[in-house]
Amino acid sequence: MTLGRDKLHFLNTPTPLERMNNISEDLGIEFYLKRDDLTNYGTGGNKLRKLEYFIKDALEQKATMLLTIGGAQTNHGRLTAAVAAKYGLKSAIIAVDEYPGEISANLLLDGIMGCHVYLVRQDGEHTEIELMKQAIHDVTERWEHAGEKVYFIPMGGSNELGVLGYYDCALELDQQIREMKLPDPHVMVTVGSMGTYMGLETAIVNEHLDMRLTGIGIMPYTDLRKSAADYYRRVKDTYHLSADLKPEDLDLNTDYDCGEYNNPVHEVREAIYYMGKHEGIILDPCYTGKTFNAILQLAKNDYFRPGETVIMIHTGGIPGIYTKHHRTEMELELMKYMHII
Ligand SMILES: Cc1ncc(COP(=O)(O)O)c(C=O)c1O
């Protein structure tokens, strides 16, 4: 039970907290990964922790189908499909997006898990939000007419319920930090729809955890600090929490968003190759690659103290590597490793 809410326990937690020996040596910091990419359904990732709460709520409401939204390559959608499959529910994803020309990466995994994907085209007349709202209404009506009870999960699972997944993760990480006696830990995490960051931050300030948190934005936001403070206020009101947070209390870095969501970026790919070559661990080009690129740039600019304990939460997303627009760029750069003899 966390803040009065219960969940279904289907994850192989605690996920490992691993020291990256080669990177630590190279950067002169104590660099750790919290391996949430290793969570155990649908090829893993951060959204599973949120889904432990959503599936409990959905089953209590006698739902027979999970419906969520995102981009065509949504990791959250893929993991929603996985959890739906595990609990015998149907699943569907709605994306306002173009057909990418092939069923690859997350779309392929969605199909394997029997998830229906609805792609909605821009029509030049309505906003993306209007199109999405209409599609949610239409798809829900279609399935409910066919006898299903649809449970809707918002974008990225980032609402007041989803936040609890990373509240739990912060407590789990705190325990590991204590056991491993890591001094002054500085946790770095990707910020997308923000539920992951907010869960960690909410636990840190309300449970008085001894860790510093920095969120790395991976796309341009109008006012990330303000949206974060607004989100926290909703969480605080829902669970009657005591700690207050103002926008200026939140350590959110938007310097490494690379200008667009899910865009192919050379330096992000370089960060992915660096991690792959040094540690044999794979990052993704949309989220964790951008966060690790930020960490590399910050380390280069002496942002971290020598020997500082830096923990990056590896939130998964690896199927993103196989999307056409990322894969083709990497194929060109990595051709040098292909030898035909
Ligand atoms: C792999 C990965 N990392 C990080 C995030 C960001 O998490 P959040 O949306 O909770 O901010 C996402 C969101 O989709 C993700 O798929």
PDBQT file of the ligand as one rigid body, heavy atoms in Angstrom, charges set to zero:
ROOT
HETATM    1  C1  LIG A 401      11.830   4.708 -22.259  1.00  0.00    +0.000 C 
HETATM    2  C2  LIG A 401      11.204   5.855 -21.580  1.00  0.00    +0.000 A 
HETATM    3  N1  LIG A 401      11.928   6.559 -20.723  1.00  0.00    +0.000 NA
HETATM    4  C3  LIG A 401      11.410   7.631 -20.088  1.00  0.00    +0.000 A 
HETATM    5  C4  LIG A 401      10.119   8.034 -20.309  1.00  0.00    +0.000 A 
HETATM    6  C5  LIG A 401       9.616   9.225 -19.593  1.00  0.00    +0.000 C 
HETATM    7  O1  LIG A 401       8.747   8.867 -18.572  1.00  0.00    +0.000 OA
HETATM    8  P1  LIG A 401       7.587   9.844 -18.169  1.00  0.00    +0.000 P 
HETATM    9  O2  LIG A 401       6.642   9.903 -19.340  1.00  0.00    +0.000 OA
HETATM   10  O3  LIG A 401       6.976   9.241 -16.974  1.00  0.00    +0.000 OA
HETATM   11  O4  LIG A 401       8.200  11.176 -17.920  1.00  0.00    +0.000 OA
HETATM   12  C6  LIG A 401       9.319   7.324 -21.212  1.00  0.00    +0.000 A 
HETATM   13  C7  LIG A 401       7.955   7.770 -21.513  1.00  0.00    +0.000 C 
HETATM   14  O5  LIG A 401       7.315   7.309 -22.404  1.00  0.00    +0.000 OA
HETATM   15  C8  LIG A 401       9.872   6.199 -21.857  1.00  0.00    +0.000 A 
HETATM   16  O6  LIG A 401       9.159   5.476 -22.716  1.00  0.00    +0.000 OA
ENDROOT
TORSDOF 0
